[in-house]
């Protein structure tokens, strides 16, 4: 038992008062004379015994009444199941889940309405002088401040459904980080959610013994849902007259099979492709939708299905850019005729041959073809250019001093050119899973002709993170790829001419060099996810000193000035949760497509029992199970325990009532 006012126990000294009254009988007796006392002696003896018992019982009742009254003022309580409140201020952080799944309704109303009610009951369990934080899935900067209880309740009523989706660990981490900044003696966090299975990453929850986190699950009912899960464009570049292939994945998160589901592809406002899918329960189906590009430039498109009642994930918006040529430069004292033949007549590549210009920012792909000397300044410039997103291919000269190239390779953390070995070697394997050969070969055969080299450099790879694309029979790399920063380096081990390799005469030569060029200017991401805090890379560098361009919706109903930051030769758009509707947007001459997160699409939920199992053993975490009892009463019982002062008052009144009965009721002597 716990006493809130233990100093009141000194009042138990008042027990001496009824004891003193009992020990010192202050009643005066009157003497009565009888003529015959023989029979009176027996009656007197019997009455004295009854009177003594009655007096002791009255004393006991009086003592019990005084003791119970003193205990009532001491405010006793039984310990609660939760941790006790410490003396001092209390800081309370409350997360209200306002994701799409909270739109689900029950007999008591929508899940969001129930969550708001739980938030009010949490606030009622604390003192008006305590500080509160209200957090939602938006994680807006304005939410990271302390509120008075009245402000908290007003903000609670203003919560609306949001497209943002957060995992449980993200929410708990932000709450704990914010609570650590306060000096309050008591730090409590509450998470009110339907605990959707897709977001319940309990294995990544942050634990803090100084923060008491209480999970408040809302009972939700799982429902079937069909949604477009992913869409992928599987080509390095697009040009007018070419074919676009969009691989679409549609998922069935329900318990019933879905048959003959139509999937439509809308491009530029016109339906360009359609497919029909059969999707088993709990599985997904993939299909490829194809259409022909009519013109160059930006193109807005979407894939869509029809499914009720959940509709936010039935459409997938995406954008692509067609017709942008690659600026390519061959740096060579003698131009390579094979490269010129491959690229010179291609409209997708602007091919040029010459020396390195002072400014490399306009170039996308550079080939150093049998360059024997490379000044250190140019090596530094090339390394910086690759780091910012350029693609560099190095073709060494036969039996030359590689020291200048090795300086550049060291800067790029790529394999070094070791000794020249003038002996034939045949390729033993080609990594057809590399991005260079994506969608190039529908199938490969062990009888496929492999390229060979009459001489090559050994590549020292001990300090690099390179990947061998073409590997010789002696285990050496004939072509390796090394990522560096936002760019990439391709390193050949032999010259690209007929004297030293037959690769230039084989079919493998065209996709290898051509895809190096096309992938040097990658397609912008087809779509982005609403609610993500990751910066979005843009194609251009916008001058921060000038007026920034506006980000506006395609229909012109929405616009804002975005937060743009520089990263190398490009700008980054930093999202702050301002965009809340999926669709197509414009930023200067760039097109951006946004979709709702699919984290909310799987409408399966954890039961309170499953949540309890997941947090078993986690320090600082507890669970409030659904109950007809108001949440504020449950929380008070957990922190302050079960109060007993009412029972003490009742015991005092009962003792006084028994005392009155003992005094007033007649006691008859037995014969």
C-alpha positions, 0 to 999 in steps of 0.5 A: 500500500502507498500513502500519498500523505504519510505525515498524517499518520502522526494523527494516530496519536489521537487514539489515546483519547478513547483509550484514556476515556476507557481507562478513567471512568469519570461516571459518578455512582449513587449508593442505594440501600437494599434490605436483602442483597442475597439475590442481588449479588448474582445479578450484579456479577452477571451485569458487570461481565456484560458491561465490561465486554460492551465497554471494550467493544465500544473502545475498539469501535472508537479506535477503529473510527479514529484510525480509519479517519486518519488513514483516509486523510493519508490517502492510501492506494494500492500500487498500479501496474505501471510506473509511479509518477515522480515529483516534478513536471510531466511531459506527455507526447501523444501520437495520433495515427491519421493515415488512410487506414484510419478512415475505416469505420465501425459502429462507434465511428471512424478510427480517427474519431476514436483516436481523437477520443483516446487523445482527450482521455489521455489529456484528462489523466494529467494535470492542466499544468503538464506539457503536451506534444501532439504528433501525427503521421505528417511529422511537421516541424510545427508539431515539435513544440510543447502545448498547454492542455487546452491547446492540445485539445484544440489541435486534437480536434483539427487532425485530418486524414493525411497521405503520409505513412510512418512506421512504428519505429519512426514515430517512437524514435521522433517521440523519444528524441523530443522527450529527451530534450526536456528536463521534466521528471516524468516523460510519457509517450503514447501511440494511438494507432490501428497497428497496421501490419505493414507499418508495425516494425517492432524489431526496430523500436528504440528503447529508453528507460527514461521514457515510458511508452504506452501503446493504445491499439484500436480494434480494426477489421481487416478488409480486402484491397487491390492496389497497384504496387509498383511500376518500372520503366526498363530502358535507359532512354526514350526517343520519338518513335520508340516503344516504352515498356512499363512493368506494372505489379498489382497486388491482392492483399485480401483473402479472396481471389480476384479475376479479370481485373482490367488494368489501363494505361493512360498516356497524355489523356488517352488510353494507350494499353490495357491488360486483364489480370487474375490475382490470387488472394495474398499474391501479386500479378505482373504484366507489361504495358507497351506504347509508342512515343509520338514525340519528344519531351516530357510525358505524363501518364498513369496506370489505373485499376478500379477497386472499392471501397479503398481507392487511393492506391488504384492509380499510379502516376508517372512521368518520363522524358523522351528525346534528350540526347547524350553529349559524348566526347572521345579524347584521343590523339587518333579517333577510334573508327569503331566508336565513330561508326557506332555513334556518329550517325545516331541522333540519341548521342551527340558524338564529338572527338577532341581534347578535354574542355575546361568546363565538363559540366555539359558532357555526360559521357567521356571516353579516354581512348588510348590517352598516354599522358594526363596532367594532374589538373585534368585528372582532378577535374575528371574525378570531380566530374564523375563524382557529380554524376558523369560517366567515364570510360578508360581505354588504355594504350598497349604496352604504355606507361600507365602512371598518369592513368593510375593517378586518376584511377586512384582518385576514383578508387578504381582498379589500377593498371598493372603490368602489360601482358602480351599473350592471348586470353579469351573471355570466360564469362560475361555478367549479363545481369549487369545494367549494361545488358538489361533487356538486351538478351532474352536468353544466353547460351553456353555456346555463345562466342566470347571475345578474346584479347591478344594482350591486356593489362592486369588490374589490381583490385585490392583497394577498389569496389569494382565489379568485373563485367567481362572476365578472362580465362585467367581470372583477370577482368577485361572490363570492370565497372566502379561506382564513384559518387553519383557517377561511374567509371568503366575500365577496359584492360585492352585497347579497343581496336582489331589489333588487340581484341575481336570485341570490336567485331562482335555483337557484344560491342554494340550494347556494351558501348551504346548502353554506357552512353545511354545510361550516362544520362539516366531517366529521371525517377518515374515517380516519387512517394508522398510523405517521404522526407528524402530530397528529390534530385532535379535535372538542373541547377537553379540559382539560389540567389534568383527567384526560385521557380514555383512547384505547381500541379498540372491542373494549376490548382496548387502552387508553392515556392519549394525548398531548393538546395544545391548538390554538385551541379544539380539542385535538390528539392526538399519536401516538407509535407506540403504536397498532399495530393497524388498527381503530376506537378511542374517545376520550371521545365521539369515534370514530377509525379507523386503517388500515395505510399503503398504502406497503407494498402495492406489492410491487415492489422495486429490484434492487441494480443499480438501487439502485447507479444511483440513488446514483451521484453521491450524496456519502457513499453506497455499496452492498454487493452481495449476496455469499456473503462475510460482510458483516463481512469485506466491511466490513473490506476496505472500511475497513482494506483487504486485509491482506498480513502473512500473505503477508509471513510466507509470503515470509519462510518461503519465503526461509529454505527456499531458503537452507537448500536452497542450503546443504545441496544439493551443487554439482557442478563441471562438467568 
